[in-house]
Amino acid sequence: MAVVSVLSGCGTTTAAQPTPTGPGILTAQNATPPAPGGEVGEASTEFDDAADLKMWTKLSETEKDIDRLAKYDVNKTVNGAMYLEPNVSAWFDGFRGPFVYQDLAGDIVMHARVKVEGKSGGQPKRKFSLGGLMARQPGSYVKPNWVSVTIGTAEKSGQVEAKYTQDGSSKPKEVAVKSGWVELVLARVGRVFVAIYKEDKGKWKVAQRWPSNLPDVLQWGVTAYTDWDSYSTLKKDAAKGNAKQVKGTPDLKLTVDYVRFLRPELPDYADPLNPASVSDDVLIKAMTPAGA
């Protein structure tokens, strides 16, 4: 496991130059891709069999919440894929949406290939209709703590949203992305989280880096939510918004081709929060599967 420096707060830090007494520079030559297999590798799912659904747990069942998934299956609606269709829902501040996950410990790279569409095809038409990956602190309903990288429609259509929620306060960052299949990586190394994405036939790009104090064991999995506008006057009242299934116009289909888990490793001298120590290109090499 890597040992890295911890910075308070969240968001991207100022890129101070490495010094002889501070973090060193990790070069691409010395960076290695995450290792497949092992204990976390057994959690990887290709979704070739409907029985693969048993590997995943619904948050609504384990923490006794409303089931906000209208449709959820494996190798049924779409051959060889997990399929999720959410009702009106949101993951923002204290608001909760659908989430299916596995409990995993330690440093993790979660790599998936996903496609988000509106119900009639194309980009979702309702604001904040997004689907992708999330890592969440178990039992954090009162003070939610989680990170996510999703794609779909945020304020604008065709966006990747990287979001860190600490004690119920969400801080998202959004960048434009093409429609169609997108590969996503959500990773933790030490106390650092990273969100990375790649458009179909494109190149890997870093969406965000965050410091984190989340516990060793987290819920790692898939989320999909839609139609923030239908919360209307409840947008400032998460408790009331979570207490019932809000009616509206849900408009999202999420197809997940696979979810694969790997173990990342960085040398002790590298600080992945500092781009002067670990550049985007080097971080990508260390946090994405070899050949991906």
HELIX and SHEET records of a PDB file:
HELIX    1   1 GLY A   38  GLY A   41  1                                   4    
HELIX    2   2 ALA A   50  MET A   55  5                                   6    
HELIX    3   3 LEU A   59  THR A   62  1                                   4    
HELIX    4   4 TRP A  228  LYS A  236  5                                   9    
HELIX    5   5 ALA A  238  ASN A  242  1                                   5    
HELIX    6   6 ASP A  280  MET A  287  1                                   8    
SHEET    1   A 7 THR A  57  LYS A  58  0                                        
SHEET    2   A 7 PHE A  99  ALA A 105 -1                                        
SHEET    3   A 7 VAL A 217  TYR A 225 -1                                        
SHEET    4   A 7 SER A 129  ARG A 136 -1                                        
SHEET    5   A 7 TRP A 146  THR A 153 -1                                        
SHEET    6   A 7 GLN A 159  GLN A 166 -1                                        
SHEET    7   A 7 SER A 169  ALA A 176 -1                                        
SHEET    1   B 7 LEU A  69  VAL A  74  0                                        
SHEET    2   B 7 MET A  82  PRO A  86 -1                                        
SHEET    3   B 7 LYS A 253  LEU A 262 -1                                        
SHEET    4   B 7 ILE A 108  GLU A 117 -1                                        
SHEET    5   B 7 VAL A 182  VAL A 189 -1                                        
SHEET    6   B 7 VAL A 192  GLU A 199 -1                                        
SHEET    7   B 7 LYS A 205  PRO A 211 -1                                        
END                                                                             
